[in-house]
Amino acid sequence: MSNDQPSTFPTQKRPLYESSTQYRNWRFSPEHLVHLRFSLNAAAVNAIRHTLESQKPGSSAVVSFLTADEELLLVKLYITKITQLSGHFRFPEEVEATAISYLRRFYLKNTVMDWHPKNVMLTALFLATKTTNNPISLETYTTHIPKTAPSDVLDLEFLVAQSLGFEFAVWHAHRALWGIILDIQVRSDDRFPPFIHTLTLSTKNYPGSPQDPRSLYESALTHVRASRLTDAELIYTPSQIALAAFALVAPELAIQWVNSKLQTDPTMSVLSADAFYHQIDILKSLITSVGHPPDIEAVREVDRRLKLCKNPEKIVGSAAYLAKKAEEEKKAEEKRNKKANEAVAEGKDPFRQETAKVMLGLVDYDDD
């Protein structure tokens, strides 16, 4: 038999999601997330303590620095603020979800002791309106938010974009959820109660379920939104989050839908299917147990302490801030001078060649 004959085995297609920057760069294990946040927090505490001690020896001993969990609690509060502002401006679901993803990702590279979540949140939301093609003018945006100037948003825009690695595309669970609803609607075999004409679910077979696909989607969407208050999107795929939210609303229908998908996937063994269901159960528990706003009093206490342990080098006008700026300007000047001196030493005067050409064209009439 010729080796040139095509293989009869089906080629397994790689999901589009696995080619995204989100899949490559913004997925972590729960243990990795804990380690990452702890490391960022420890580094920030050491840097701030060093700055305080250089200004006044012994001053850091009385400062109660935030822990990694307390930082996360404050970030969680400002995630709820994004939701409130999105409702105020009537932004689409895509804008709200994207801004929340930006805020979460930012604090995997930075700490709240360096950059307070309030202004970062405002910048993340404004940036999301642009990257999702739902722009709003800066003037309109800031005038509708009390005590907010355009500079409060623009000053951090590059820092936020840089912290995101300029990776602005986000794959969201609410889109995956709508895909599940659409897929169920078009299936009319014996494994599903078909959505024919009225597109209604059988309330007899599925008591307590919403009566139409749109209501089913809206009910599951509340759980998707709750998942944004957890680390779900940093650990699980959007489709897993969507399925968990769907299973919280219509568990029997969710199981039937998953079984139908598994039957068409030859690579899915019974063991891997069991592991998949176990993951979904863990995710459902995460959403229901953690997906709620933080206690306001606890957050107020964290914010009060943050005012005392904020990095002084980030406070505009402080002695540490001015000293840091002066040091940066000095280093920049030294770098420019070094580059200029190296160019002269290597004979890279940009005017030398042109000067030589002009000199060759001159005639000294005094020689006649």
ZISUL-V712005 format. One record per residue. N is the residue number from 1. BURIAL is # if it has 16 or more other C-alpha atoms within 10 Angstrom, else .. D_LAST is the distance of its C-alpha to the last C-alpha in whole Angstrom. Layout:
N | BURIAL | D_LAST
N | BURIAL | D_LAST
This chain:
1 | . | 93
2 | . | 90
3 | . | 87
4 | . | 85
5 | . | 88
6 | . | 88
7 | . | 90
8 | . | 93
9 | . | 92
10 | . | 91
11 | . | 88
12 | . | 88
13 | . | 85
14 | . | 83
15 | . | 84
16 | . | 81
17 | . | 81
18 | . | 81
19 | . | 77
20 | . | 76
21 | # | 75
22 | # | 78
23 | # | 80
24 | . | 77
25 | . | 76
26 | # | 79
27 | # | 82
28 | # | 84
29 | . | 87
30 | . | 89
31 | . | 89
32 | . | 85
33 | # | 85
34 | . | 87
35 | . | 85
36 | . | 82
37 | # | 83
38 | . | 84
39 | . | 81
40 | # | 79
41 | # | 81
42 | . | 81
43 | . | 78
44 | # | 78
45 | # | 80
46 | . | 79
47 | . | 75
48 | # | 77
49 | # | 79
50 | . | 76
51 | # | 74
52 | # | 77
53 | . | 78
54 | . | 74
55 | . | 75
56 | . | 78
57 | . | 80
58 | . | 84
59 | . | 83
60 | # | 83
61 | . | 87
62 | . | 88
63 | . | 86
64 | . | 88
65 | # | 86
66 | # | 86
67 | . | 88
68 | # | 86
69 | . | 89
70 | # | 89
71 | # | 85
72 | # | 87
73 | # | 89
74 | # | 87
75 | # | 85
76 | # | 88
77 | # | 88
78 | # | 85
79 | # | 86
80 | # | 89
81 | # | 86
82 | # | 84
83 | # | 87
84 | . | 88
85 | # | 85
86 | # | 85
87 | . | 88
88 | . | 87
89 | . | 84
90 | . | 86
91 | # | 83
92 | . | 84
93 | . | 86
94 | # | 82
95 | # | 80
96 | # | 83
97 | # | 84
98 | # | 80
99 | # | 79
100 | # | 82
101 | # | 81
102 | # | 77
103 | # | 79
104 | # | 81
105 | # | 78
106 | # | 76
107 | # | 78
108 | . | 78
109 | . | 75
110 | # | 75
111 | # | 78
112 | # | 80
113 | # | 79
114 | # | 75
115 | # | 75
116 | # | 79
117 | # | 80
118 | # | 80
119 | # | 76
120 | # | 76
121 | # | 79
122 | # | 77
123 | # | 74
124 | # | 76
125 | # | 77
126 | # | 74
127 | # | 72
128 | # | 75
129 | # | 75
130 | . | 72
131 | . | 72
132 | # | 76
133 | . | 74
134 | . | 76
135 | . | 74
136 | . | 74
137 | . | 72
138 | . | 71
139 | . | 73
140 | . | 76
141 | # | 76
142 | # | 76
143 | . | 78
144 | . | 81
145 | . | 81
146 | . | 82
147 | . | 80
148 | . | 77
149 | . | 73
150 | . | 71
151 | . | 69
152 | # | 72
153 | # | 72
154 | # | 68
155 | . | 67
156 | # | 69
157 | # | 68
158 | . | 65
159 | . | 68
160 | # | 71
161 | # | 68
162 | . | 67
163 | # | 70
164 | # | 72
165 | . | 69
166 | . | 68
167 | . | 71
168 | # | 72
169 | . | 75
170 | # | 78
171 | # | 81
172 | # | 84
173 | # | 88
174 | # | 89
175 | . | 87
176 | # | 89
177 | # | 92
178 | # | 92
179 | . | 91
180 | # | 95
181 | . | 96
182 | . | 95
183 | . | 96
184 | # | 99
185 | # | 100
186 | . | 99
187 | # | 101
188 | . | 105
189 | . | 106
190 | . | 110
191 | . | 108
192 | # | 107
193 | # | 108
194 | # | 106
195 | # | 105
196 | . | 106
197 | . | 106
198 | . | 106
199 | . | 104
200 | # | 107
201 | # | 108
202 | # | 111
203 | . | 112
204 | . | 116
205 | . | 114
206 | . | 111
207 | . | 113
208 | . | 111
209 | # | 108
210 | # | 106
211 | # | 107
212 | . | 104
213 | # | 101
214 | . | 99
215 | . | 101
216 | # | 101
217 | # | 97
218 | # | 97
219 | # | 100
220 | # | 98
221 | # | 95
222 | . | 96
223 | # | 96
224 | # | 93
225 | # | 92
226 | # | 94
227 | # | 92
228 | # | 89
229 | # | 90
230 | # | 91
231 | # | 88
232 | # | 89
233 | # | 86
234 | # | 84
235 | # | 87
236 | # | 89
237 | # | 87
238 | # | 87
239 | # | 90
240 | # | 92
241 | # | 92
242 | # | 93
243 | # | 96
244 | # | 97
245 | # | 97
246 | # | 99
247 | # | 101
248 | # | 102
249 | # | 103
250 | # | 105
251 | # | 105
252 | . | 108
253 | # | 105
254 | # | 102
255 | . | 104
256 | . | 105
257 | # | 101
258 | . | 100
259 | . | 103
260 | . | 102
261 | . | 98
262 | . | 99
263 | . | 101
264 | . | 98
265 | . | 96
266 | . | 97
267 | . | 95
268 | . | 97
269 | . | 100
270 | . | 103
271 | . | 102
272 | . | 99
273 | . | 100
274 | . | 102
275 | . | 99
276 | . | 98
277 | . | 101
278 | . | 101
279 | . | 97
280 | # | 98
281 | . | 101
282 | . | 99
283 | # | 96
284 | # | 99
285 | . | 100
286 | # | 97
287 | # | 96
288 | . | 100
289 | . | 100
290 | . | 96
291 | # | 95
292 | # | 96
293 | . | 94
294 | # | 94
295 | . | 97
296 | . | 95
297 | . | 96
298 | . | 95
299 | # | 92
300 | . | 92
301 | . | 92
302 | # | 90
303 | # | 87
304 | . | 88
305 | . | 88
306 | # | 84
307 | . | 83
308 | . | 84
309 | # | 82
310 | # | 79
311 | # | 76
312 | # | 74
313 | # | 71
314 | # | 72
315 | . | 73
316 | . | 70
317 | . | 70
318 | . | 72
319 | . | 70
320 | # | 70
321 | # | 68
322 | # | 66
323 | . | 65
324 | . | 65
325 | . | 62
326 | . | 60
327 | . | 61
328 | . | 59
329 | . | 56
330 | . | 56
331 | . | 56
332 | . | 54
333 | . | 51
334 | . | 51
335 | . | 51
336 | . | 48
337 | . | 46
338 | . | 47
339 | . | 45
340 | . | 42
341 | . | 42
342 | . | 43
343 | . | 40
344 | . | 37
345 | . | 39
346 | . | 38
347 | . | 35
348 | . | 36
349 | . | 34
350 | . | 34
351 | . | 30
352 | . | 28
353 | . | 28
354 | . | 27
355 | . | 24
356 | . | 23
357 | . | 23
358 | . | 21
359 | . | 18
360 | . | 18
361 | . | 17
362 | . | 14
363 | . | 10
364 | . | 8
365 | . | 6
366 | . | 6
367 | . | 4
368 | . | 0
